[in-house]
Amino acid sequence: MGIEQKAGNLGFITTTLDAAVNWGRTNAMWPLTFGLACCAIEMMGAQASNYDLSRFGMEINRPSPRQADLLIVSGRVSRKMAPVVRRLYDQMSDPKWVIAMGDCASCGGVFNNYAIVQGVDEIVPVDVFVAGCPPRPEALIDGIMMLHDKVRRETLAGKRESESGAG
């Protein structure tokens, strides 16, 4: 039995505005090209034909923060690079999301010294942390899917449904 028999001749489909907007946001995220170290090679591998981020609407990594809404920080962030990361994040249009890819971006990794930021969350708010040194492309794809789940729970008012009491 198809949907035509179940719905009758209604001629329309109902949904909420939040669901429609979040569907568009999750299926057209544009990541910013920002590879800092060895994790960037794995990020490029996730973009290649074996893993194909195109199926998530991520056809091209954007070269400009004004065209991107997803910042994937892949690799270690030095203290000199930290203001650049913050400036790029500030130039991105809202809504914007951040994925910290790899142990170096998440917590400094093996580089526990004064020159390396001990987690990019000191500079920008991070939505998803992807563990590994370096994480495989499958791990990045899993992180992107976690981010999609988070975006689907957002409302246009800015609060998640569970925070607003709607359930």
C-alpha positions in Angstrom: 0.0 0.0 0.0 1.5 3.3 -1.1 1.3 6.7 0.5 -1.4 7.7 -2.0 -3.8 5.1 -0.5 -2.9 6.1 3.1 -3.1 9.8 2.7 -6.0 10.0 0.2 -6.2 12.9 -2.2 -4.9 15.5 0.2 -2.4 16.9 -2.3 0.0 18.2 0.3 2.5 17.0 2.9 2.7 18.5 6.4 5.8 19.2 8.4 7.1 21.8 10.7 9.2 24.8 9.6 12.0 23.7 11.9 12.1 20.3 10.3 12.2 21.7 6.8 14.9 24.3 7.6 17.0 21.7 9.5 16.7 19.3 6.6 18.1 21.9 4.3 20.9 22.7 6.7 22.0 19.1 7.1 21.9 18.3 3.4 23.9 21.4 2.3 26.6 22.0 4.9 29.6 23.6 3.3 32.9 22.9 5.1 35.8 25.4 5.2 39.1 24.1 3.9 41.3 24.2 7.0 43.8 21.4 7.4 46.7 22.0 9.8 48.5 18.7 10.1 48.3 15.0 9.3 44.5 14.8 10.1 44.0 16.9 7.0 45.1 14.0 4.8 42.3 11.9 6.3 39.8 14.7 5.8 40.8 14.8 2.1 40.4 11.0 2.1 36.8 11.4 3.4 36.1 13.8 0.5 37.5 11.3 -2.1 35.6 8.7 -4.0 35.9 5.8 -1.5 34.0 7.7 1.2 32.3 10.4 -0.8 31.1 13.3 1.4 29.1 14.4 -1.6 26.3 12.1 -0.4 25.9 14.5 2.6 25.7 17.6 0.4 29.4 18.5 0.9 30.4 18.7 -2.7 33.2 21.1 -2.3 35.3 22.4 0.6 34.9 26.1 0.5 38.0 28.4 0.3 36.3 31.3 2.0 34.7 31.5 5.5 32.0 33.7 4.0 30.8 30.7 1.9 31.1 28.1 4.7 29.0 27.1 7.6 31.1 24.2 9.0 34.7 24.5 10.2 36.5 21.2 10.5 39.7 21.9 12.5 41.9 19.0 11.6 45.3 18.9 13.3 47.2 20.8 16.0 46.6 24.5 16.5 49.6 26.6 17.5 49.3 29.7 19.7 50.3 31.7 16.6 47.5 30.1 14.5 44.8 30.6 17.2 43.9 34.2 16.3 43.6 33.1 12.7 41.2 30.3 13.6 39.1 32.7 15.6 39.0 35.2 12.8 37.9 32.6 10.3 35.2 31.4 12.7 34.0 35.0 13.2 33.8 35.6 9.5 31.5 32.6 8.9 27.8 33.3 8.6 25.3 32.1 11.1 24.4 29.3 11.8 27.8 27.8 12.0 29.2 24.6 13.4 32.7 23.3 14.4 34.1 19.8 14.3 37.5 19.2 16.1 39.1 16.4 14.2 41.8 14.4 15.8 43.4 14.3 19.2 45.6 17.4 18.6 42.5 19.6 17.8 40.5 18.1 20.6 43.0 18.2 23.5 46.5 19.0 22.2 47.4 15.3 21.6 51.0 14.4 22.4 52.0 18.1 22.2 51.7 19.1 25.8 53.7 22.3 25.6 53.3 26.1 25.6 53.3 26.4 21.8 50.2 24.2 21.1 46.6 25.1 22.1 45.4 22.3 24.4 42.1 21.9 22.5 40.5 24.2 19.9 37.5 24.6 22.2 39.7 27.2 24.0 39.3 29.4 20.9 35.9 28.5 19.3 32.9 26.6 20.5 33.1 23.0 19.3 30.0 21.0 18.4 31.6 17.5 17.8 34.9 16.0 18.8 36.3 13.3 16.5 38.9 11.1 18.3 41.9 9.4 16.8 45.5 10.1 15.8 44.7 10.6 13.0 41.1 9.6 12.8 40.0 7.5 9.9 37.6 9.0 7.3 34.9 6.8 8.8 35.3 8.5 12.1 34.9 11.9 10.4 31.8 10.7 8.7 30.5 9.5 12.0 31.2 12.9 13.5 29.4 14.6 10.6 26.4 12.3 11.2 26.4 13.2 14.9 26.4 16.9 13.9 23.5 16.3 11.6 21.6 14.7 14.5 22.4 17.8 16.6 21.2 20.2 13.9 18.0 18.3 13.4 17.1 18.9 17.1 17.6 22.6 16.8 14.7 25.1 16.5 14.6 28.4 14.7 14.3 30.1 18.1 17.8 28.7 18.9 16.9 26.3 21.6 16.8 22.6 21.3 13.4 21.0 21.8 14.5 19.2 25.0 15.6 22.5 26.5 12.3 24.3 25.8 10.2 21.6 27.4 8.5 20.5 24.1 9.9 17.1 24.5 
